[in-house]
Amino acid sequence: MLKSVDKKNLFKRLVEDDYRYYVQMQYILVLVILTSAVMSIMNYFTDQREMMMVTFVFFVICLLDLWIIRRAKRASAFAFFMIETSILALFTYFLISGGAEGFSVIWICLLPACGMLFSGLKRGVILCAIMFGITVFLLWTSGGQALLRYEYSPHFHMRFPFLYLFFFAIGYIFEKIRAETNYELHTLRAKYERISVTDTLTRVHNRYWFNEQRTKMISEEMQAEPSAAILVDIDHFKRINDVYGHAFGDVVLAQVALAIEACLRKNDWFCRWGGEEFLAFIPGCSRETAVHIGERMRSAVNNLRILHESGEEVTVTVSIGIAFTEAGQVWSDTELFSYVDRMLYDAKKCGRNCIRSGMLK
C-alpha cells in the first residue's frame, strides 16, 4: 500500500502522529471496505435488501475516503469527518433496525478501540461519546425507543449501554497509555538524535553530522555555485592544556567554537572537525566573501579574553585555511578537505594567526 516508503523510514516516521494517522487510516479503511463489501454480498444472498443498500453505501463512502487520503498523502480533517460521520450513521442504523436479527449492533462495541486508535484520543473520545449518547437516547428514553424498529429485550436495553461504556473506558485507558508512551519515545528519540550530531563539549555539530551532509555538498545543485571550505585550528593548543590544565582547555575550545560560529551565516555548515580544529562549509559564496568570513573568525578569536580561575586573562589565536571552488566546477569532498588542510598547513608555516587560501584545482 505504501510502496514509496521503505520499512526503515516507515517505522521511523510512525512516531509522528500525523503520519501515523495517515498510515493507520489507510489500513483501517481497507479492512472496513473489505468487511462492508462482504457484508453487502451476504445481505444480498440473505434477502436483506435494505441492509445491503446501507452497507454498500458505506462501502462506497469508505472507498472514496481512501482515494481522498491517498491523493492528498495525508489524513485531512475532511477525511476524518467523512469516516466518522458515516460510522455514526451506520451504527445508529444498526441500533434502530437491529441489523441482521439484532447481531449487527455488536459491531458498535468495536468503536471505542478503533475510533480512538485512528482518530487520536481527543477526536476519538468525542466520537465515542456521541455514539454513547445516541445509544442511551435510543435505549433508555421513550422518544428514542419509539424510533426502534427491532424489539430488544429489557435486559439488552439495560445492559448494552454499560457494555459499550466498559469498552469505551478500556479503549480510553489503552489509547492514553499508547499516547503517553509515544510522547516519551518521541522525546527520547529527539534527544538522542540531537546528542548524536552534537559535540558535547562545544555544543556545535560534530564530525558525524558533517559527514551526513556530505552527499548534499557534492550534489549538482550545490556545485553549480561557487563555495568555500574554511578549516580553523587553535594555535599552540597543547601549550594551553599544559600550562592551564585540560579543564581550562575545554573552556577555550567552547568559547572559540561560539566565536567562530557567530561569524557564519544561517545556512552555512559548521562542526568540530576534531581536537582543536573546526570546519565550515560555505555554499553559494564568492572568494571575497569567504576571505572576509575567515578574517572575521580570526579577529573574533583574537578579541577573546578568557578568564582563568587564577584571575589571568588568556588570549588565543587561530590559523585558518580556505579552499575555494568555482561555479560549475566538479569536485569531490575528499579533494576539497585535502586542499583546505593544505591551506591550513601553509598558514601554520607562515607563523600562525593568519589566513592562507587557494582555488581548488
PETA-V728104 format. One record per backbone hydrogen bond with DSSP energy under -1.0 kcal/mol. NH is the residue of the N-H (numbers start at 1). CO is the residue of the C=O. E is the energy in kcal/mol with one decimal. If there is no record, write none. Layout:
# PETA-V728104
NH/CO/E + NH/CO/E
This chain:
# PETA-V728104
5/2/-1.4 + 10/6/-2.5 + 11/7/-2.5 + 12/8/-1.6 + 13/9/-2.0 + 14/10/-1.0 + 16/13/-2.0 + 20/16/-2.6 + 21/17/-2.9 + 22/18/-1.7 + 23/19/-2.4 + 24/20/-3.3 + 25/21/-2.6 + 26/22/-1.2 + 27/23/-1.9 + 28/24/-2.9 + 29/25/-2.5 + 30/26/-2.2 + 31/27/-2.2 + 32/28/-2.7 + 33/29/-2.9 + 34/30/-2.4 + 35/31/-2.5 + 36/32/-3.0 + 37/33/-2.1 + 38/34/-2.3 + 39/35/-2.8 + 40/36/-2.1 + 41/37/-2.0 + 42/38/-2.6 + 43/39/-2.7 + 44/40/-1.8 + 45/41/-2.1 + 46/42/-1.4 + 47/44/-1.2 + 48/43/-3.0 + 49/47/-1.2 + 52/48/-2.4 + 53/49/-2.3 + 54/50/-2.2 + 55/51/-2.7 + 56/52/-2.1 + 57/53/-2.4 + 58/54/-2.2 + 59/55/-2.1 + 60/56/-2.3 + 61/57/-2.4 + 62/58/-2.4 + 63/59/-2.1 + 64/60/-2.6 + 65/61/-2.5 + 66/62/-2.3 + 67/63/-2.0 + 68/64/-2.3 + 69/65/-2.3 + 70/66/-2.4 + 71/67/-2.0 + 72/68/-2.3 + 73/69/-1.5 + 74/69/-1.2 + 76/74/-1.2 + 80/76/-2.1 + 81/77/-2.4 + 82/78/-2.4 + 83/79/-2.1 + 84/80/-2.7 + 85/81/-2.5 + 86/82/-1.9 + 87/83/-1.9 + 88/84/-2.3 + 89/85/-2.4 + 90/86/-2.4 + 91/87/-2.9 + 92/88/-2.1 + 93/89/-2.1 + 94/90/-2.5 + 95/91/-2.2 + 96/92/-2.4 + 97/93/-3.1 + 98/94/-2.2 + 101/99/-1.3 + 102/98/-1.2 + 103/100/-2.1 + 106/103/-1.8 + 107/104/-1.4 + 108/105/-1.8 + 109/106/-1.6 + 110/107/-1.7 + 111/108/-1.7 + 114/110/-2.3 + 115/111/-3.6 + 116/112/-1.8 + 117/113/-1.3 + 118/114/-2.5 + 119/115/-1.8 + 120/116/-1.0 + 124/120/-2.4 + 125/121/-2.4 + 126/122/-1.9 + 127/123/-2.6 + 128/124/-2.8 + 129/125/-2.6 + 130/126/-2.2 + 131/127/-2.0 + 132/128/-2.4 + 133/129/-2.5 + 134/130/-2.4 + 135/131/-2.4 + 136/132/-2.7 + 137/133/-2.4 + 138/134/-2.5 + 139/135/-2.2 + 140/136/-2.6 + 141/137/-1.1 + 145/141/-2.7 + 146/142/-1.6 + 147/144/-1.4 + 149/96/-3.2 + 152/150/-1.2 + 157/153/-2.2 + 158/154/-1.9 + 159/155/-3.0 + 160/156/-2.4 + 163/159/-2.4 + 164/160/-2.8 + 165/161/-2.4 + 166/162/-2.1 + 167/163/-2.0 + 168/164/-2.5 + 169/165/-2.5 + 170/166/-2.5 + 171/167/-2.9 + 172/168/-2.3 + 173/169/-2.5 + 174/170/-2.5 + 175/171/-2.3 + 176/172/-2.6 + 177/173/-2.4 + 178/174/-2.6 + 179/175/-2.8 + 180/176/-2.4 + 181/177/-2.7 + 182/178/-2.7 + 183/179/-2.1 + 184/180/-2.2 + 185/181/-2.5 + 186/182/-2.6 + 187/183/-2.5 + 188/184/-2.7 + 189/185/-2.7 + 190/186/-2.3 + 191/187/-2.2 + 192/188/-2.9 + 193/189/-2.4 + 194/190/-2.1 + 195/191/-2.4 + 196/192/-2.3 + 198/195/-1.1 + 199/204/-3.4 + 203/199/-2.5 + 206/197/-1.8 + 210/206/-1.9 + 211/207/-2.8 + 212/208/-1.6 + 213/209/-1.0 + 217/213/-1.6 + 218/214/-1.5 + 219/216/-1.4 + 223/219/-2.4 + 225/222/-1.2 + 227/325/-1.1 + 228/282/-1.6 + 229/323/-2.4 + 230/280/-3.1 + 231/321/-2.8 + 232/278/-3.3 + 233/319/-2.5 + 234/276/-1.7 + 235/317/-2.5 + 240/236/-1.3 + 241/237/-2.0 + 242/238/-2.4 + 243/239/-2.6 + 244/240/-2.6 + 245/241/-1.4 + 249/245/-1.7 + 250/246/-2.1 + 251/247/-1.4 + 252/248/-2.4 + 253/249/-2.4 + 254/250/-2.2 + 255/251/-2.4 + 256/252/-2.7 + 257/253/-2.3 + 258/254/-1.9 + 259/255/-2.2 + 260/256/-2.5 + 261/257/-2.6 + 262/258/-1.9 + 263/260/-1.6 + 264/261/-1.5 + 268/265/-1.2 + 269/281/-2.4 + 271/279/-2.1 + 272/205/-2.5 + 273/277/-1.4 + 274/277/-1.5 + 277/274/-2.6 + 278/232/-2.6 + 279/271/-2.3 + 280/230/-2.7 + 281/269/-2.1 + 282/228/-3.7 + 285/226/-2.0 + 290/286/-2.2 + 291/287/-2.3 + 292/288/-2.2 + 293/289/-2.5 + 294/290/-2.6 + 295/291/-2.5 + 296/292/-2.1 + 297/293/-2.2 + 298/294/-2.4 + 299/295/-2.6 + 300/296/-2.7 + 301/297/-2.3 + 302/298/-2.1 + 303/299/-1.7 + 304/301/-1.4 + 306/314/-2.5 + 308/312/-3.1 + 311/308/-2.5 + 314/306/-3.1 + 319/233/-2.6 + 320/354/-2.5 + 321/231/-2.6 + 322/356/-2.3 + 323/229/-2.5 + 324/358/-2.3 + 325/227/-2.4 + 328/223/-2.1 + 329/326/-1.8 + 336/332/-2.1 + 337/333/-2.6 + 338/334/-2.2 + 339/335/-2.1 + 340/336/-2.4 + 341/337/-1.7 + 342/338/-1.4 + 343/339/-2.0 + 344/340/-2.0 + 345/341/-2.1 + 346/342/-2.0 + 347/343/-2.0 + 348/344/-2.0 + 349/345/-2.1 + 350/346/-1.5 + 351/348/-1.4 + 352/347/-1.9 + 356/320/-2.1 + 358/322/-1.7 + 360/324/-2.9
